[in-house]
Amino acid sequence: MEVVHPAVAGIDVHKKILWVAIRLPGEHRPFVRSYRTFWRALQKMAAELVELGVTDVAMESTGVYWWPVYHALAQTGRIEVCVANAEHLKSVPGRKTDIRDCQWIAELHQFGLLRPSFIPAQNVAALRHRTRYRKKLIEARMSEGQRLAKVLEDAGIKIDSVASKLLCISGRDMIEALIAGERDPHVLAGLARGVLRHKHEDLVAACDGRFTDTHAAMCRLHLDAYDHTTGKIAELDGLVAEAATIFEPVITRLMTIVGIGRRTAEVIVAETGADMSRFPTPEQLAAWAGLAPGNRESAGKRRRATTRKGNKHLKAAMVEAAWGASRTRSRIGARLRRLVRRFGKQHAKKAAIATAHTLLRVCWVVMARGEDYREDGGDFYDRREARQAHYLATRYQKTLERLGYQVTLIAPGPGPADHPDPDQPQEPAV
């Protein structure tokens, strides 16, 4: 095979120690060195590799332990670092020790057989750390709300069976009153606000339980943790906005897409870097995000395959955006509803994945071209089918006329879709 990188090094990274195999031109066998993973030792390793004339280094993306190694090598400005996906290397046989592991990595990279992972720039990485931590905090806050619901369920308090949300303004007031010692269900139901006041009798039944001091103490802890996490999320929103300042034009354009709000746009920029030169086609971006269909074909037969593994943070954001767009009268929403009808309601998640794929392709076009999204309308697919039907009808008409027939096209009459069932709820007009 042709040598692509003459002077390379392969690194097997661990928490406390790393092994470096160095392959230089004219050397038949690589030589191996070990270094500790403290910062000074990593800087020494990088300096020695530069002195030896190493120009390319490859290593596995082992947890978070490769981060300081990558930064130490990148600071030299003279070494090209390839962080290879561990999935591409884990199934390679013949590696039984750490020394053989680093030698094998160096050999593979010398012949150009390793694909580098996408390593974001420093400003993108700063935004990515903050958006990912914000997602974790949102999940933690949701968990606190679920724990609070479990305590109330144990006490026989079923506010969330009447109200749409447990921690709405009315529900929060009732829980605070319970913690303060109020036990009269009529008084508690009287704290309802808005349309919830029309469900007074149900609220009286929901607030009549066996709420004890133990339940009050646990509810207080969960509410305090919920409020503390909410404050941290608000603080992170400010930090994310600060890191996203330089990407504000891209974020604004992404927000023109149906289903994508500011938080989702910030996640898209943080995960992709907003530079589509790394993803030449929208299909490659969808595959990198884990939204592309898997390939499992053998002997001319295609077997059932799930989606590929990819960036789980971007994938989750796009699926959430697809669900949000499904409630709108837009092209994206119409696509998800059409797929649900085609796959069946039991496969709605499959339809959401397919719609998220379409949505990410739209994001690629918006970021690659630097243009705002132009909505095609919720009747886009109906209009497209009408155009196709008109084209086929005209084509068949001309074919019959060439055969000597006289054909007159008559517009179709009103069908069931033009006279909706009055018993079915209708979607409000926009």
N, C-alpha and C positions, 0 to 999 in steps of 0.2 A: 504494500500500500504506500501511497505517497505521503511523505512527511509534510504536515501543514504547519506545525509549530516546532521548530528545531530545538529551542531551549525552553523546556517546560518543567513545571513542578506540580506534583499531585499531593494534596494535603488530606489526611484523615483526621477529622476534628473530633475532639472529645471535650469534656468540661474542664479537666485539669491539665491535659497534655495533648499535644498534636504531633503527628508524624508527617515528615515532608520527604518525598522521594523526588530527586532531581535528575533529570535526563538532559545531558548536554551533547552538542555535536561532537562526534569522534569518540564518545564514550559508549562502550558496548553494553555496560550494565549500569543501572542507576545507583546512586548512593543515597542513603537515608539518614536523616537527622531528626532529632526530637527536640521540642521546645515546650516550655510551660506556657500556659495561656494568660499569664499576667500581661498587662499592657506593655511594660518595658521589654519583656521577652518577645512579644509580638513585633515591636518596632525593630528589635535586634534581628529577628528572623527576616523581616522585609529588607533590611539593609544588607544582610548577607546574600540574599537572593539577587539583589541588584548588583552586588559586586561580582557574583558568579556569572552574570550576563543573562539571567532568566528573564524572559519577556512575557511569558504566559503562565498563569497558575490556575489550576482547576481544583475544586473541592465540592463535597456534597453539602446540601442545605440541611444540616443536622440541627433541628430545633432552632434555638436562638444562639447557639454557641459559635456559629460561623460569623455572626455580626462583627465582633471586634477584630476577627482575623481579616475580614473583607476590608474594614476601614483602615487597618494598618497597611495592607497592601495597596489600597487605592491612594493613600496619602503620598506614596512615593512618586506617583505620576509617570512611572516608567514600566509598570507591570499591568497587563490586561488580565482581569480576574474573571473566571468563568465559574459561576455557582450553578452546579448541575442539580437537576431534580433527582432526589433519592429514588423515586419510582423507576427511573431509567437505569439505575445501577443495582438495585437490591436483588434482582433475579440473575445477575451474572455469576456463574459458578467459578470455583477455583480460588476464592479469597477466604482464607481461614484465619489470618492474623491481621493486626493493624498495619504491619509493615507491608504485607502483600497487598493490602487494600490501597494504600497510598501509591504503591508502585503501579497497580493496575489503573488507577485513575490517571496517573501521569502518562502511561502508555496510550490509553484511549484518547486523551486530549492531544497528544503529540500527532496522532493521525486524524485529528478533527472529527472524532466520533461522539463528542459530547455537545449537547445543545445547551446554551446558556439560558438561565432563567432571567426574567425581567426584574432588574434591580432599580427601583425608583431613585430619582435625584433627591438631594437632601431636603428641598422644600416640599416635594411631594411626600417624602417619608414622614416629615413632621405633620402634615395634614392627615396622612393615613393613620398614624399612631393615635391621634385625637379622635378621629371618626370611629375607629374600632373600639376605643375605650368608651366612647359615648354609647355605642351599641350595647356593650357589656353592662353599663349602668342602667340603661333602659330595661334590659332583661332582668337585672337585679331588682329594680323597682317593681316590675311586674310580679316577680316572685314574692316580694313582700306583700303586695296586694292579695295574692293567692293564699298566703299564710294567714292573713287577716280574715279572709273569707272562711278558711277552715276553722278558725277559733269561733267565729260567729255561728257557723254551722253546728259546732259542738254545743253551743249555748242555745240552740234552737231559734236564733235570730236569722230570718231569711229575707233581709231587705233586698238582696240582689235578685230574688224571685219576683219582685214587684217592680223595682226600678231597673232601668236599662244598664246602669253602672252602679257598683257598690260605692265607689268613692266620688260620686257626684256631689254637688253642694248639699243637697238634701240628705243623702246618705251619710256624708261626713258629719253633718250636724247631729243626726240621730246617734251615730257612734260616739261622738264626743259627749252627748247627754248620757248615754249608757255608762261611759267611763266615769262621769261625774256623779253617778249614783241614781239617776232617774230610771225607774222601772215601770211606770205607768204607760201601757202601750198607746193609750189615747193621746197623752201628752207627747210621746215620741212621734206618733203619726201626725200630730199637729205641726211638726217642724218642717213638713214637706213644703216645697216651693214649686211654682210653675204648674205644669200640667199634672205633676205627680199628686197634687192636692185632690184631683178627681178620683184617686184610688184610695181614699181614706180608709174604707173598711178593710181592704186587702192589707194596707200598711199596719192597721191595728193588729190583724192576725199575724203578720210577719214579725212584729216587734214584741209579741207575747211569747217569751221563752224563759229559760232558767239561767239568765246571765248572772254570774257570780263575781266576786272580787278577783278571783284568779283569772277569769276571762278578761276583766277590766285591765289587770296588770299586763297581760299578754297583748291586748289590743293597743295599749299605750306604747309598748315597745315597737310593735309593727308600724304604727302610725308615725312614730318618731323616725324610724329607719326609712320609711317611705318619704317623709318630708326632707330628710337629710339627703337622700339620693336625688330627689327632685332638685334641690339646690345645687348639687354637684353637676347635674345635667345642664342646668342653666349656665353654670360657670364654664362648662365645656363648650357650650354653644358659642360663647364669646371667644374662647380660644380657637375654635374651629373657624369662626368668621375671620379672626385675625390672620390665621395661616392661609385662608382661602382668598385673601385680598387680591393677590396677583392673578388668580383664576376667575375673578368676578365676571368678565365678559363671557367665558365659557359656561359658567354656572347659570348666568342669565339666559343664555340661549337654550341650555338644557331644560330650563324651567318652562319653556314654551311648549314642550312635549306633554301631551295629555298623560296624567298619572304620575308625573315626576314633580315633586316639590323640592324645596331648597335642601333639606337633609339628604334626600336621595341623590340630588345633583352633586352635592359635596362628596358623597360616597363614590359616585362614578368617577369624579375627577381624582379623588385620593387613590383609587385602586388602579386606574388606567394612566394617570399622569396627564390626561387630556391631549397627549401627543399620539396621533394615529399613525405616525410613520413607523411605529413599532408593530402595528397591526395593519399590513397592507390591504387587507380585505375585511369586510364585516364578518365573514365566515370565520376568519382566524380569531377575531375578538370574541365571538360567541363560543368558539371551542375553548379558548383560554379561560373564559368565565364558567365553563362547565355547563353551558346551555345548548351545546350541539348534540345531535343524536349520535349514539355510539354505533360503531361499525362492527358487525359480527357476521361475516360471510365466509362460507367455505363450500367448495365444490358447486358454486353457482347458487347456493341456497342462503338466503338471508334469515338469520335467526333473531329472536327478540333480544334487544340490547338496551340497556339503560343509558342515560346521559353520561358523558365523560366526567371525570373528576377535574375540578378547576378551582378558580378563585371563589371560595364559598361566601365571602363577604359581598362581592359584587353580585353573585347569583341570588343571594337572599334579598338584596335591595331591589333587583329587577323583578323578581317574582312578586314582591310586595307592591311594587308600582303597577304590575299587570293586574293584580286584584283591585287596586284602586281605580284603574282605568276602566275596569269592567262595569262600573256603576255610571259611566258617562256615555252619552250618545256621540261617540267618536269612532274613527276607524279601528283603533286599538281595542276599544270596548266591543265593537261589533265582531271583531275577529275572535275574541275569547268566547263570546256567546255562541258564535257559529260552531266553534270547536267543541264546546260543551254539548251542543245538540248532536254533533257528529259522533263524539266519543261516548256520550252518555254522562249523566250527572255523577255516576260513581267514579268517573275518571276526570273530574273537574281539575284535579291537581295537574294531571298530564296536560290539559288544555292551558293551564296557567303557565307551565314551563314553556310550551310552544309560543304563547303570547309574549312571555318575557324574552324569548329569542328574537321575535320580531321587534320588540321595543328596543333591545340593545342594538340591533342593526340600524334602527332609526337614530339612536344616539351616535353611532359611528358616523353616519352621514352628516349629522349636525356638527360634530366636532371636526371632522375631516374637511368639510367645505366651509365652515365658519358661517353658516346660515341659520336663521330661525326655522323652526318647524312649521310647516304649512299643513293644517288639518284638512283631510279629504272628506270628512263628514261621516256620520253613522250609516249612511246609505251607500257608501263607496262600493261594497261588494254587490249590492243590488243593482247599481248602475252598471258595474262591470259585467254582470251576467246579462243585463238587458242589451248591452252593446254586442256581446258574443251571440246572443240569440238573434239579434237583428242581422248580424253579419252572416250567420248560417242560413237564415231565412232568405236573405237576398241572394246568397250563393246558390241555394237550391232552386230559387225562382229562375235565375239565369240559365241554370242547367236544363230545367224543364222547357224553357222557351227555346233553347237551342234544339231540343228534340221535337219541337212543333206544337207544344202545348201552350195554351193561354192561361196565365196564372195571375190572380189578383190577391194581394196580401191584405188581410183584414186584421186590424188591431185587436188584441185579445180583450175580452170583456172583463168586468170586475170579478175578481176571484175572492176566495175566503179572506185573503189578507186585506182586501179593501173594505171589508165589512167585519170589523173585529167583534168578538163575542162581548155583549154588554155586561155579562157576568164576570168577565175577567178584568182585573185591575189594569189600567192603561198607564203607560209611562208618560209623565208630564212633559209638555213641550218646553223646549229651551228657547 
